Amino acid sequence: MSVAYERPGKRAHDALRPIEIHVGVSKFAEGSCQIRFGDTEVLCLATVEESVPRHLLGKEQGWVTAEYAMLPRSTPERSRRESLEGRPGGRTFEIQRLVGRSLRAAVDLKALGSRSVIIDCDVIQADGGTRTAAITGGYIALAHALRHFTPTPLRKHVAAVSAGFVKGELVLDLEYAEDSIADADVNVVATSDGELIEVQGTAEGRPFSRADFDRVLELSLKGIAQLIDAQRQALKQTKTAARA
């Protein structure tokens, strides 16, 4: 008789880790957010600049981009700062390009005008899902930075989560202990309209079927809907506090 997989902390298979969001944590950045997915913690700071990259000069549209980094002791063993290596590693480039692509989907770049928003995502503590936390928190920092723009250039919310199979069972929002042994792991980025921006899936232990993929996608979109509700609540509380 097979024994059902029990998640760390006895979390339900379809449950997110506890989400904690703090908005406006930076004195200087135009927008800021500190977000926690369980023990994964990311600081997201948004900077608005009255300029655009060279390839957009004269096109009357803006740009949203991101940078991503892990602090040396965000992991159990200290890692060397990539700035000392001379350039970011391949994983860092991949993730920051993903974050930038994802957040551009949230913005009407024409309405943004000839300005740029740079989102800096720094991982304070890593326990799986750093890229999904960076995207979800990055959106909040972006929205916080653009809160005074009228009309708003924001088109829709964007959030991300992982789902996959661990010991043959489908689970949502994998932490490191699960991610490291997963049979398959998929990162999903989507909008508040349920539109997909990016899907990154890998089978490590065994290939998965189309039916399995559909189940992963359905569960991920349910998790993303919950994350978008959390984004809305955090931003709403910030607006309420600002009026007080």
C-alpha positions, 0 to 999 in steps of 0.5 A: 500500500503506497503512503501519501506524500506529506508535505513539510509542515503538513501543508495541503497539496494545493496550498500556497506557503504563507504569504507576507507582503510589506509595501513602501519599505524603502525611503528612496525608491519610487516603489518598494515591496518586501515579499515572503513566500514561506522562508523565501524572502525578496526585496523589490525596489522600483526606480522611475527614470525620465529616459529610455534605452537607446533603441526606444529613443523617439518612439514615444514609449517607455520600458520596464526592465529588471535586475536580480541577485541573490545576497551571499548568505541567502543560502545555507552556504555563502556564495561569492558576489557575482559583481566580483566575478565580473558579470552575472551568471547564466541563471541570473541573466535568465531570471532577470530577463524573465522578471522584466518580460513578465512585468512589461506585460502589466504595463501599457508602454505607450501610456508610460511615456518616454520613461523607464522603470527598473525593478531591482529584485534582491533575494534576502533568503532563498528556500525555493521559488525565488523567481516567482516571488521576485515576479509577484513582489516586482509587480507590487513595487512597480504598481507602487512606483506608478501609483501617482500616474494619471491615468495609470499605465498599469493594464493588469496584475501579474504574478507567478507560482510553481507547481509540480509532482513530488513523489508522484503527487501534484503540489503547489508552490514548491519549497526547496526541500520539494523542488530538490526532489521533484519529478517535475517542476513548472513555473507559471507566470500569468495575468489577472485575466488568466492569460499566460505570460510564460511557462517553464517546465522541466521533468527531472525524475520522469516525463509527464503527460499532457493530462498531467500538464493540464493539471499543473496549469490549472492548479498554478492558475488557482494559486496565481489568483490567490497571489493577485488577491494578496497583491490587491490587498497589500496595495489597497492597505497602502492607499488607505494608510496614505490617505490617513 
